[in-house]
């Protein structure tokens, strides 16, 4: 009896007791937000439209697939003037590149309910590898964040290419309600 209880406790602590399978996300209960500094002042915003495709069996995380498509025109910086500016050619160039797309290439467990995701992020015609830690909070919320360097993707051209007004580092956070 003690051995069975100890084994069950071990499985619970290592995250193996309750494998779960997820095949989609509830986008109206999910979020993709960002934060940055403008003239040294912390600012934040969000994207109102995005779609998620996922196939995750936590018992076989290495077989997971996923894709996140963000409608860049749905940006909400808290200022309609800024929203109009960032969809233009110097920033996102939404006319030529309407979406940011992340495609998962591998998912590796790093601890109970924790993973490292490796994938390709395509933004403004540039594709870069992106590694990000993820955490699966019970029962079904996948959270993570990463720092995007806007210069790596040509975001903020011309007079916006310098980082004295808008910082190079943008922290992107996501909170995905999986089902």
Backbone bond lengths (Angstrom), bond angles and torsions (degrees), N, CA, C in turn:
res aa  C-N    CA-C-N  psi(-1)  N-CA   C-N-CA  omega(-1)  CA-C   N-CA-C  phi
1 X - - - 1.451 - - 1.526 110.86 -
2 X 1.355 116.55 -45.92 1.464 120.10 179.30 1.517 110.84 -61.94
3 X 1.341 117.60 -38.67 1.462 121.28 -179.80 1.519 110.05 -64.27
4 X 1.337 118.00 -44.38 1.460 121.75 179.45 1.522 110.65 -62.87
5 X 1.322 117.58 -43.88 1.456 121.43 178.77 1.524 110.47 -63.61
6 X 1.317 117.23 -43.85 1.463 121.34 179.32 1.527 110.61 -62.85
7 X 1.337 116.71 -41.95 1.459 120.92 179.72 1.531 110.77 -65.44
8 X 1.321 117.22 -43.19 1.463 121.78 177.97 1.522 110.75 -61.32
9 X 1.337 116.40 -43.36 1.455 120.63 177.42 1.521 110.87 -62.71
10 X 1.332 116.21 -42.48 1.462 120.61 177.83 1.527 110.70 -59.00
11 X 1.335 116.53 -46.83 1.463 120.41 179.69 1.525 111.38 -62.15
12 X 1.313 117.13 -41.43 1.466 120.58 179.38 1.520 110.58 -63.53
13 X 1.322 116.87 -42.98 1.459 120.25 -178.57 1.521 112.81 -69.98
14 X 1.314 116.80 -30.32 1.461 119.29 179.95 1.518 112.31 -90.77
15 X 1.330 116.57 -0.32 1.460 119.64 175.86 1.517 113.90 81.87
16 X 1.336 119.08 11.60 1.451 121.23 -176.61 1.524 113.20 -95.36
17 X 1.308 118.37 -13.34 1.466 120.17 -173.73 1.523 112.13 -68.68
18 X 1.282 119.15 -39.06 1.450 122.48 -175.10 1.522 110.45 -120.18
19 X 1.316 117.31 80.60 1.455 119.78 174.89 1.522 107.69 -67.32
20 X 1.310 115.69 146.11 1.463 120.29 -178.89 1.524 109.17 -135.17
21 X 1.320 115.14 152.60 1.455 121.37 178.02 1.521 108.69 -120.96
22 X 1.331 115.20 133.67 1.470 121.64 179.33 1.518 108.70 -127.07
23 X 1.342 115.50 138.84 1.454 119.19 -177.09 1.524 113.83 -127.93
24 X 1.310 117.31 -1.43 1.461 119.68 177.02 1.523 109.28 -164.99
25 X 1.306 115.32 -179.04 1.463 121.09 177.61 1.519 109.26 -130.40
26 X 1.309 115.84 149.01 1.459 122.21 175.48 1.526 105.63 -92.84
27 X 1.330 116.83 98.16 1.463 119.93 -171.74 1.527 113.08 -67.23
28 X 1.339 118.22 -30.38 1.470 118.04 179.41 1.529 112.05 -74.19
29 X 1.332 117.71 -7.73 1.463 121.85 174.20 1.527 110.69 -114.23
30 X 1.330 116.00 13.82 1.457 123.02 -179.50 1.522 109.34 -119.30
31 X 1.332 116.34 168.08 1.464 118.77 178.78 1.526 111.18 -150.41
32 X 1.337 114.21 150.23 1.459 122.72 169.85 1.529 104.82 -128.16
33 X 1.324 115.63 113.06 1.462 121.38 -176.82 1.525 109.77 -123.60
34 X 1.321 115.85 169.93 1.461 119.88 178.55 1.523 109.53 -148.34
35 X 1.313 114.97 157.17 1.465 120.65 175.69 1.523 108.45 -140.51
36 X 1.333 115.22 151.35 1.463 121.47 -176.14 1.519 108.21 -161.01
37 X 1.319 115.71 176.92 1.463 119.67 175.73 1.519 109.18 -116.93
38 X 1.323 114.35 133.40 1.457 121.55 175.75 1.528 106.76 -121.82
39 X 1.308 115.71 116.55 1.464 122.39 -175.20 1.533 110.77 52.65
40 X 1.342 115.28 39.38 1.455 121.78 177.35 1.520 115.30 80.54
41 X 1.318 117.30 -1.69 1.463 121.35 -178.06 1.532 109.00 -101.63
42 X 1.323 116.23 131.81 1.467 120.91 178.66 1.522 110.22 -66.61
43 X 1.326 115.50 132.56 1.466 122.95 179.50 1.520 107.72 -132.46
44 X 1.335 116.66 158.55 1.451 118.87 174.76 1.521 110.40 -149.17
45 X 1.320 114.25 165.99 1.448 120.91 -179.27 1.511 110.00 -162.50
46 X 1.341 114.65 -170.64 1.464 119.22 -178.13 1.520 109.97 -153.29
47 X 1.323 113.87 166.67 1.459 121.46 171.19 1.517 106.49 -109.69
48 X 1.331 115.87 129.01 1.459 120.54 -175.36 1.525 113.25 -86.88
49 X 1.340 117.84 -19.78 1.464 120.54 -177.91 1.522 109.97 -129.28
50 X 1.312 114.56 125.45 1.462 121.14 175.19 1.518 107.87 -158.67
51 X 1.317 115.67 161.26 1.463 120.08 176.44 1.520 108.51 -130.65
52 X 1.329 114.62 151.16 1.458 121.50 -177.05 1.522 108.70 -130.31
53 X 1.312 115.58 132.25 1.463 121.67 170.22 1.524 105.39 -118.92
54 X 1.317 116.97 130.52 1.465 119.76 -178.56 1.525 109.50 -146.97
55 X 1.307 114.21 145.76 1.452 121.69 170.91 1.524 105.25 -140.04
56 X 1.317 115.91 99.51 1.455 121.80 -174.42 1.513 110.68 -131.81
57 X 1.318 115.93 119.16 1.452 123.27 169.66 1.520 104.33 -110.50
58 X 1.322 117.53 112.83 1.468 120.30 -173.85 1.527 112.47 -61.77
59 X 1.327 117.90 -21.29 1.465 120.51 176.51 1.529 111.64 -78.04
60 X 1.342 116.00 -15.82 1.468 121.31 -179.83 1.533 108.41 -134.56
61 X 1.315 116.12 53.72 1.470 121.24 -175.02 1.526 112.46 -56.91
62 X 1.328 117.58 -31.94 1.466 120.72 -178.79 1.529 112.34 -66.03
63 X 1.320 118.36 -13.40 1.469 123.01 178.64 1.532 112.12 -98.26
64 X 1.315 117.76 2.83 1.466 122.00 -175.41 1.523 111.82 -64.20
65 X 1.318 114.64 147.53 1.463 121.45 171.47 1.524 107.28 -129.33
66 X 1.312 115.59 154.25 1.451 118.82 178.99 1.512 112.22 -168.64
67 X 1.313 114.52 156.82 1.459 121.53 178.85 1.526 107.90 -152.74
68 X 1.313 115.28 136.64 1.461 122.54 176.03 1.516 107.57 -124.18
69 X 1.332 117.46 121.21 1.465 123.43 176.70 1.523 107.63 -112.13
70 X 1.321 116.69 124.59 1.467 121.26 -179.65 1.522 109.01 -112.32
71 X 1.315 116.18 125.36 1.461 122.75 175.41 1.524 106.90 -77.97
72 X 1.334 116.57 103.88 1.466 120.78 -174.28 1.527 113.10 -65.32
73 X 1.323 117.77 -26.01 1.468 120.59 178.11 1.528 111.77 -69.86
74 X 1.323 117.05 -12.90 1.469 120.59 -179.59 1.526 112.52 -87.54
75 X 1.313 117.27 12.83 1.457 121.30 -178.02 1.529 111.03 -62.04
76 X 1.305 115.24 141.65 1.459 122.59 176.23 1.522 107.54 -132.33
77 X 1.322 115.75 101.42 1.468 121.00 -179.93 1.526 111.76 -91.58
78 X 1.338 115.55 -5.79 1.456 119.69 -175.00 1.521 111.96 94.29
79 X 1.335 116.30 -2.77 1.463 121.63 179.43 1.526 108.20 -138.70
80 X 1.345 117.41 120.83 1.466 119.91 -179.72 1.526 111.13 -62.84
81 X 1.328 117.52 -33.05 1.469 121.30 178.03 1.532 110.29 -64.93
82 X 1.316 117.07 -45.23 1.469 120.97 178.18 1.524 110.58 -66.14
83 X 1.338 117.49 -39.71 1.469 120.97 178.61 1.526 110.40 -58.49
84 X 1.335 117.18 -43.01 1.468 121.44 179.23 1.526 111.01 -66.47
85 X 1.317 116.98 -37.23 1.470 121.64 -179.53 1.523 111.33 -66.73
86 X 1.331 118.27 -46.42 1.462 120.16 -172.39 1.524 114.32 -74.63
87 X 1.318 119.25 -15.81 1.462 119.78 175.23 1.531 111.09 -84.11
88 X 1.323 117.26 -8.91 1.460 122.31 -178.90 1.524 113.59 -74.91
89 X 1.320 114.84 178.13 1.468 122.57 -173.18 1.528 113.52 -59.41
90 X 1.309 118.19 -38.30 1.471 120.64 -176.53 1.527 112.67 -69.30
91 X 1.318 116.70 -25.81 1.465 119.71 -176.95 1.521 110.30 -105.40
92 X 1.327 119.48 -94.66 1.464 121.56 -177.07 1.528 113.90 -87.01
93 X 1.334 117.42 -22.82 1.464 121.88 -175.86 1.530 109.83 50.96
94 X 1.323 115.30 58.33 1.453 122.74 -175.87 1.533 112.28 -60.50
95 X 1.329 117.76 -28.59 1.465 119.68 178.60 1.535 110.47 -60.65
96 X 1.316 117.79 -37.97 1.467 121.87 -179.82 1.530 112.96 -95.86
97 X 1.330 117.01 -28.36 1.472 122.12 -175.05 1.529 109.32 -136.26
98 X 1.331 117.78 78.83 1.476 120.65 -172.79 1.529 115.34 -71.16
99 X 1.327 117.89 -17.29 1.464 119.30 -175.50 1.526 111.66 -129.95
100 X 1.315 114.26 153.21 1.462 122.69 163.30 1.515 104.48 -102.73
101 X 1.332 116.99 135.62 1.457 120.97 -176.31 1.519 109.59 -130.31
102 X 1.330 114.96 127.80 1.463 121.39 173.64 1.518 107.85 -114.61
103 X 1.345 116.67 126.74 1.459 122.13 178.42 1.528 108.03 -118.46
104 X 1.320 115.92 120.24 1.460 122.22 179.45 1.518 110.26 -69.10
105 X 1.337 116.46 131.74 1.460 121.23 176.05 1.527 111.62 -106.88
106 X 1.326 117.18 -35.08 1.460 119.93 177.71 1.522 110.11 -154.88
107 X 1.320 114.30 152.31 1.462 121.76 178.54 1.520 107.13 -134.99
108 X 1.333 115.20 122.62 1.461 119.83 -176.30 1.521 109.41 -121.75
109 X 1.332 117.46 125.45 1.466 119.64 175.24 1.531 110.27 -63.33
110 X 1.332 116.17 136.91 1.468 120.82 178.04 1.520 111.94 -121.62
111 X 1.322 117.01 -4.66 1.457 123.07 -179.68 1.507 108.11 171.64
112 X 1.318 117.54 179.42 1.469 120.14 179.56 1.535 111.52 -59.20
113 X 1.327 115.37 115.85 1.464 120.35 179.53 1.518 114.31 68.34
114 X 1.335 117.34 14.80 1.463 121.18 -178.32 1.526 110.19 -124.31
115 X 1.329 114.45 144.90 1.453 120.79 -174.90 1.519 110.67 -143.66
116 X 1.338 114.39 162.65 1.456 120.23 166.87 1.523 105.97 -116.48
117 X 1.319 115.58 122.88 1.459 121.44 178.37 1.521 108.71 -100.06
118 X 1.323 115.85 137.01 1.460 121.99 174.14 1.518 106.26 -123.98
119 X 1.313 115.58 129.77 1.454 119.33 -179.91 1.506 111.29 -158.56
120 X 1.308 114.40 -173.51 1.461 122.34 179.72 1.521 108.67 -112.90
121 X 1.334 115.71 126.17 1.460 121.93 174.94 1.515 108.20 -105.76
122 X 1.331 115.53 123.40 1.463 120.84 176.19 1.520 107.42 -111.76
123 X 1.320 113.76 124.59 1.459 121.07 -176.72 1.521 107.87 -148.21
124 X 1.294 116.06 126.34 1.464 123.46 179.24 1.534 111.83 53.57
125 X 1.325 115.51 41.82 1.461 121.13 176.41 1.521 115.07 78.82
126 X 1.315 118.04 1.23 1.462 122.66 179.11 1.527 108.86 -109.89
127 X 1.321 117.51 137.03 1.457 121.82 177.28 1.518 109.00 -118.08
128 X 1.315 115.45 130.53 1.467 122.18 -179.36 1.530 108.83 -136.09
129 X 1.339 114.48 149.72 1.461 118.61 173.12 1.518 108.51 -71.13
130 X 1.319 114.59 141.77 1.459 120.18 179.21 1.522 108.47 -132.73
131 X 1.329 115.97 125.91 1.460 123.05 175.07 1.517 106.81 -111.94
132 X 1.317 115.27 132.15 1.457 118.31 -179.40 1.520 110.78 -147.07
133 X 1.327 117.06 139.07 1.462 119.48 173.90 1.525 109.66 -75.94
134 X 1.325 115.82 144.78 1.456 122.20 178.78 1.522 108.55 -128.67
135 X 1.318 114.69 152.54 1.457 119.82 174.71 1.525 107.72 -133.84
136 X 1.319 115.56 131.57 1.453 121.20 176.75 1.518 107.35 -99.91
137 X 1.325 115.81 104.86 1.464 121.53 179.27 1.519 109.03 -86.70
138 X 1.330 117.00 130.94 1.465 120.09 -179.95 1.519 111.17 -59.42
139 X 1.313 119.41 143.13 1.446 122.39 -0.63 1.527 113.52 -89.20
140 X 1.361 118.38 -19.49 1.475 116.98 -169.80 1.524 114.79 -158.01
141 X 1.311 118.59 30.81 1.461 119.54 -178.51 1.517 109.88 -109.19
142 X 1.324 115.96 119.61 1.455 122.56 178.87 1.523 107.86 -98.53
143 X 1.324 116.61 120.54 1.464 121.16 -178.29 1.520 110.03 -123.08
144 X 1.311 114.57 151.35 1.451 120.44 177.37 1.510 110.52 -173.35
145 X 1.307 114.75 171.48 1.457 120.28 176.15 1.523 108.64 -156.45
146 X 1.307 114.89 159.61 1.465 121.00 175.89 1.517 108.39 -152.56
147 X 1.321 115.40 160.52 1.461 120.90 177.17 1.522 107.69 -101.57
148 X 1.318 115.12 122.11 1.451 122.68 177.34 1.521 107.46 -100.04
149 X 1.307 117.18 130.96 1.467 120.61 173.82 1.518 106.95 -97.19
150 X 1.329 115.43 113.39 1.457 119.23 -172.01 1.526 112.57 -63.16
151 X 1.336 118.02 -27.61 1.462 120.73 178.13 1.533 111.31 -64.15
152 X 1.333 117.67 -29.74 1.466 121.37 178.87 1.519 112.09 -63.89
153 X 1.321 117.19 -22.44 1.458 122.07 -177.03 1.531 112.79 -115.64
154 X 1.323 117.66 6.10 1.459 120.41 -179.49 1.511 113.17 68.04
155 X 1.324 116.90 30.86 1.463 121.11 -179.88 1.525 108.18 -91.73
156 X 1.315 116.15 115.41 1.457 121.93 -176.50 1.522 109.58 96.00
157 X 1.325 115.96 76.14 1.460 121.25 -178.77 1.520 110.47 -95.89
158 X 1.345 115.52 171.80 1.457 121.17 177.29 1.514 111.06 62.30
159 X 1.331 115.85 -128.67 1.469 120.12 -177.40 1.524 112.36 -64.52
160 X 1.333 117.40 -15.55 1.466 121.27 -179.62 1.524 112.71 -93.38
161 X 1.335 117.70 0.06 1.466 120.92 -176.66 1.527 112.65 -69.94
162 X 1.303 117.28 -24.93 1.468 120.27 177.27 1.521 108.93 -78.89
163 X 1.315 115.90 161.36 1.466 120.38 -175.71 1.519 112.94 -108.33
164 X 1.346 117.12 17.57 1.463 119.95 -179.94 1.532 112.52 -77.79
165 X 1.331 117.54 -26.96 1.458 120.29 178.24 1.531 110.20 -96.63
166 X 1.333 116.70 -53.73 1.463 121.93 177.96 1.528 107.77 -116.64
167 X 1.310 116.61 124.48 1.462 121.99 -177.52 1.529 111.51 -61.27
168 X 1.320 115.86 154.58 1.461 122.07 176.91 1.530 111.72 -69.84
169 X 1.316 116.80 -33.51 1.459 121.44 -175.18 1.527 111.56 -88.42
170 X 1.317 114.64 124.49 1.458 122.14 175.88 1.535 106.18 -120.01
171 X 1.306 117.50 123.69 1.462 120.27 177.69 1.522 108.51 -92.58
172 X 1.316 115.25 122.02 1.462 121.81 179.79 1.530 107.54 -105.51
173 X 1.333 115.64 128.28 1.461 121.53 178.83 1.522 108.37 -118.73
174 X 1.317 115.66 142.25 1.455 118.95 174.72 1.510 109.52 -134.57
175 X 1.299 113.68 147.11 1.453 123.54 -177.62 1.524 104.67 -138.43
176 X 1.340 116.67 100.79 1.451 121.27 -172.65 1.525 110.55 -109.79
177 X 1.307 115.61 122.42 1.456 122.07 177.98 1.522 107.70 -87.74
178 X 1.331 116.68 103.63 1.458 121.90 -175.47 1.527 111.44 -87.44
179 X 1.339 114.32 154.39 1.473 118.53 173.71 1.508 109.10 -143.12
